[in-house]
Structures are given as C-alpha cells and as structure tokens.
Amino acid sequence: MLGQEIQEEGINDILEEIEKPKGGDYLEGAQILIAGIGGLGCSWAKKAHEKTGQGVDLVLIDADESSFQNSESHVIRLGVEIDSSGCAALPPLGEQRMRQATSVSRMLLEGVELVILLTGLGGGTGTGAAPEFARQARLSGAIVISVAAIPFDAQETRIKISNEGLSKLESNSDVCVRLDLDRLAWQARERGTDWRMGASWVEEFVDGLVRTLMRLGLINLDMMDLKTIVGHSGGSTLMVGQGNPDDAKALLEDALSAPLANLSLDGAKACLLQIEGGPGMTVGQVGLIADAFTENFDADAQVILGARVSEDLQGSIRVVAVVSGLEKITELSLR
C-alpha cells in the first residue's frame, strides 16, 4: 500500500500548474557525493557526474594517476607514490591506503547526506578501499548506496579477490547491489558500445536518484524518505526503468532487465518510488505504474511515492525505485 493517500483531483490540479517547470526547480539542502573508487569506478563516476549536472559533488579515488585525467573533481590519491600497478591486486593495501587518507575523506564528507559509491571489485583498490571509504562515510552520518561490479565469470582469480571485499562493502552500505559484468558487456555489444566507457544503467540510476532527491516535483521525496526506506531490515536493491507511459508492465520489465543478477521483489517491505514523466503524464498512468511495481510486495509494505513532470521526458516515463525489506537475499541483493 502507498505511504500516503492521493486524491486524483488534487494531483490533476498540480499537474496543470507544473506543466512547464520554470528555473530554480532544485530543492535546497540535499548534499550528494558521487564517489568513484578504482579504475572502473572512476570511469563510471565521471560519466554519471556529467549526466547529473549541477548540485552534486564528485570524488575520484585511485592509486593510478590516469583515473584522474579529463575531470574536474575532488581527488584522493592512494599512496604517496602513484604507480601504474595501483594497489597490485592486494585489497589489504588498498584498505590501508584508504585508512591513511582518513583526514582527507573526513573533510570531504563533512555535511554530505548521501554517498553514491561506484566501484569494480576484483582488484586491490576497489576491493580494499571501497568498503573502507563506505565505512568512513557512514561514520560521518551519510547514507551509502553502493554499486559494485563483479568480475566476469571467466576471471576466477579476480572473483576470489572480489569475495574479500564483498561482505565488507555490504556491511558498510545502506544499499549494496552487484552489477553482472557478463550481462553488462552483452548489453553493451547489443548497443555497439564499450561497457568500460560508461554503463548507461549506472548513469541513468545516478541521474534518476539525484533528480528524485534534489528537484521539485508534484510529490517531493527527500533524504528523510530515503532514510526511512533503507532503514528496513532485510535485503535491499535498486531499479530504474524508462519507457512508454501507457505500458506499465513493459516499464517494470525494463527495470528488471538491468545488468544485475537475477532479482525477486516478492515480499518486499518498503520502497521509495519516483515516477517522472513529460507534461502529458496523468494520475492514471502514475497509479498503474505504481501498482505494477508493487503488486508482489508484502500486503503491508510501506511505499513512499514521488512524482515529477520533466520537459525532457516528452512521451516517456522514468521510474526509479529503492526497494528494501526483501525477505530472501537474492543474487542481486547483498544485505
């Protein structure tokens, strides 16, 4: 059931008033930091930051100087001397160097409410430094949402290394999900793109989450709503989907086709659901989409709904969902 009752006439009135958003449509107060850790994490973080635009900070953390090229961002260099081998596939070295940078990260994290952490596991920096930075972020009071790429199935050595940091990253994140690189690479080939240069799912998710928490809408969501949802015990995960406003089922299928491991939403206890569409979006469409995404949730699930009109979504609707309280830990959900 939805977290608040919505009267159809009231929403229609608001829809008419906000058909064409004017300037200054950003909420004040939410401080969000995108953190890219390791080579792959830094690459994805730069792409995601470019897409989100104003109001979001970016930090790149690595032991390889090449990760900091072509980017205006905060930088944390791991180690006094930067070498091309990074942390030499040694997670303890990555963790140690991140601990040594605590004074720098503490200043960077001051006042930050949400950290979106992007990393690839299997090397020394991502596997070792990412869980430690997540720990420091939570100690500072921030919500931590981590997206971690797991090595390809054929990379047995890197998979073994990634296991060293997986449980640590999960325990230091409010939400931690796993990207399946095999599935991601397959989808990239279908699009004729290079998966290493930027996962569109990652960019869309980060942009959708930032829009959800920082921009004014018909029904606004804020950081307290996010804290409420991620505070539920059990597994948690993320979804983003975009498509035809009149096809709620296809929107859900698009969200579930993300490059993540298999996912079941059955029995979920809570969800932050943001529905964003063009000026023609109707309350009926919002209702049908909300029903499609939540129909297999627990009967008493807490669903906090947000809605927003965006000029750049003409004839389309985008849905961003943070789901928690999953009864069974799936391959996707790590908590």
N, C-alpha and C positions, 0 to 999 in steps of 0.2 A: 504494500500500500504506500501511496505517496506521503512524504513527510508533511505536506500541507494541502489543504483542500483548495481547489482552484475553481472560481466561478467563471463560466465561459464568457459572459458578457463583459466582465471586468478585463479579461485578457484581450478580448477583441478591441475594447476601447484603447488599451495601452498599445496594441499593435498599430492602430491607426495613428496614434500620437508619435510613435517612434519609427514610422515607415522609412524616414530618411534621417539617420543619425547625423548630428552635426559634430563639429570639432569638440575636443575636450571630453571624449567619451571614455576616459580611463578613470578607474577608481583610484583613490589615493590610499596609501598606507601599506599595501602588499609589497613586500620586498622579496624578490625571487632571484635565485642564483642558479645558473646552469653551470655544472662542473663537468668538464671532460677530463678523464684520467686515463693515461696511456695513449699510445698512438691512435688506435681506432676510436677511443672515446673522445679524444681531442678533435679528430676529423669530424665526427658526428656532431659534437657540441658546437663547432664553428658554423656548420650548416644550419643547425637548429636555431642558433642565435641570430643568424642573418634573417631567418624567416620570421622570428617573433617581433623584431623591430624594437621600438623604444621601451624603456622602463624595466629592462631585465639585465642583470649583470652576468658576466661570463668569466670563468676562471679555467685556465688550462694547466694541467698538472702532468709532468712527464720528466723523464731523465734524458730525453732525446730532444736536442735543440730544434730539429726540423719540425716538430709538432707545433711550434710557436710562430711559424712563418705565416705571413699574409693574414695577420689577425691583430686587431686592437682589443686586447683583453688583459685581465689580471693574469699573471703567470707565477706558478710555483715550480721552480727547478729543483728536482730531487737529486741532491748530492752536490758537493762543492765543485767537482769537475764533471762536466757533462760529457758523456761518451756515447758513441753510436750504438753500443750494445744495450743501452738503457739500464735496466736492473738485472740483466743477464739471466732472465728466466728464473730469478730467485725471489719468490714472494717475501721471505723474511727481510731481504734487503730493501724491497720496496716499502714494506711496513716501517722499517727502521728509519728510512729517509723521510717518510711522511711524518713520523713522530718528531724528528728533528726540526721539521718545519712548523711545529705546532704554534709557535708565537706568531708566525705569518698568517696561518689559516685562522687563528683566533681573531685577529684584527679584521680579516676579510669577512668572517661570518658574523660579526657584530651587527645585530639588528635584522639579520636575514630570517625570514619566516618559513621559506620553502627552498630546499635544495633539490634540483633535478639532476641526478648523477648519472652520467653516461660512461660506460666502460666496456672493455672487452677482457674476458678472463682467459687465462692460459699462459700469460707472460708474467714477468716479475712485478711490473708497475701496476697493472690493473688488478691482479690477484692479491697483491700485498698492500698497495697504497689505497685502493678504493675503499675497502672495509674500514681502514683507519680514518680516512677523511670523513666517511659517513658517521663513524663514532664521534669524531670531534664536532661534526655538525649537529648531531642530536644533543650532545652535551651543551651546546650553545643555545638550545631551545628550538631549533628548526625542525620542521617536518622533512623527512628524507624520502624521496621517491627515486629508486634506483632502477635503471635498465641495464642489464648485463648480457653481453653477447657470449654465448658458449661456443667453444671451438667446433670445427667440422668433425663429423663422426670419424673420419679417417685420421684425424690428428690425435692419436691415442695418448701421446706424451703430454700434449697441451691439455687434454681433457683431465688427465691425472693431476696436473698442476692446478687447473681451474677449481678442482674439488677442494683444494686447500683454502681457497678464499670464499667459496660459495656460501657456506654456512655462516661465516663471519659477516659477510655482506648482508645476508638476510636478517641476522640478529640485530644489525645496526641500522636497518631501514624500516620505515613505516610500511612501505610497499616495495617489494622487490620482484621484478619479473625477468624472465630469461628469453632472450632472442635466440632463435634457432638459425644459426648461420647457413646451414644447408638449405633451409626453406627460404631464407632471405636471398641467398645467391640465385636460387632457382627463379624467384620472382623478379630479380634484377635482370636476369637473362631474358625473361619474357618481355621486359620493357626495353631491352637493349641498353641497359645502364650498368655502371660499375658499382657493385654493392659497397666497396670500400670508400667511395667518394661521398656517400651520404644515403642513409636508409630513409626513404620517403616516409615510412611508418613512424620512425623516430621523430622526424621533423614535424609531421602532422600532429603527433601526440603532444609534443612540447608546445607547439603553437596553440593547439586546442586548449591545453591546460592553462597556459598563460592568458588566453582570451577569457576563459571561464572565470579566473580569479581576479583579473585586472580591469576588465572592461564593463561598462554599464550595460545592463540588459533589462528585459521585461521583468524577469525574476532574477535578482542578483544572487550569486553564490560568493562566499568569501572564505577566508582562511579558517574561520571557526567551523564552518560547514565541513571543510576538508578534514579538520582535526576530529570532528565528531565521527565521520565515516571510518577513517583509518584507525580510530580507537577501538573498534570492534575486534574481539579476539578471533583467531582462525586465519585461514588463508586470505590473500588479497591479490588483486590483479588490475590491469588497466585495459581499456578498449577504446579504439577510435574508428569511426566509420563515416563514410560520406557517400551520398547518392541521391536518388530520386525521392522527393518529399512524399510522394504518394505510394511508396513501396517500402513499408516498414520492415517487412521480412528480409528484403534484399539489403537494407541498411544493416541489419543485425548480422547477416551472412558476411557482409563486407568487413565488419568489425572482427568477426571470428576468423577471418581469413588472413589476419595479420601474421607476420613471420615469427610466430611464437609456437611453443609446444602445444599439444592438444589441451583444450580447455573445457571445463564444465562449470556452468553457473548455477547448477541445481542447488537449491537450499541456501543461497546467499542471504546473509542477514542485513546487509546495508549497501547502499550505492549512492554516489554523487553523480547525478546525470545531467549533463549540459546539452541542450538541443539548440543549435544555431542554424538559422536559415535566412533566405532572402526576404525582401519586403513582402512577398506574397505568402509567407508562411502563415498557416491558420492554426487555431487552437485544436481543431480536429486532428490535424497532422501530428501535432505535438503529443496529443493523447494516445494516438495509435502507436507512435514510435515508443513512447514510454511503456505502454503495455507490452509491446514486443520484446523489449529489452529486459523487462522484469517479470514476465509471466512464469518463469521457473524458479523465482526466488521463494524464500520462506514466506508463508502467509502473513507473518507479522514483520516482514522486512521493513527497515527504515530507508526510504528513498527520498533524498533531497533533490528537488528538481530545479534547474535553472533554464532560462530561455532568453535568447537574444536574436535580434534582427541585424544582419550584416549585408551591406550593399554588394560585397564581393562574392556572395553566395547566391546569385541570381539563379533560380530554378533548381537549387540544390539545398540539401540539409546535411550538416555535420553533427555527429554525436560523439561526445567524449564521456567516458564512464570510468569511475574509480569504484571497484567492487570489492567488498570485504566481508568477513564473517563466513567464508566458504567452509563448509563442514569437512570436506575432504581436500587434502593437499594434492593438487594436480601437478602434472609435469610443468605447468606454467607458473603456478603459484608456489612461492618458495617459503612462505611463512607458516 
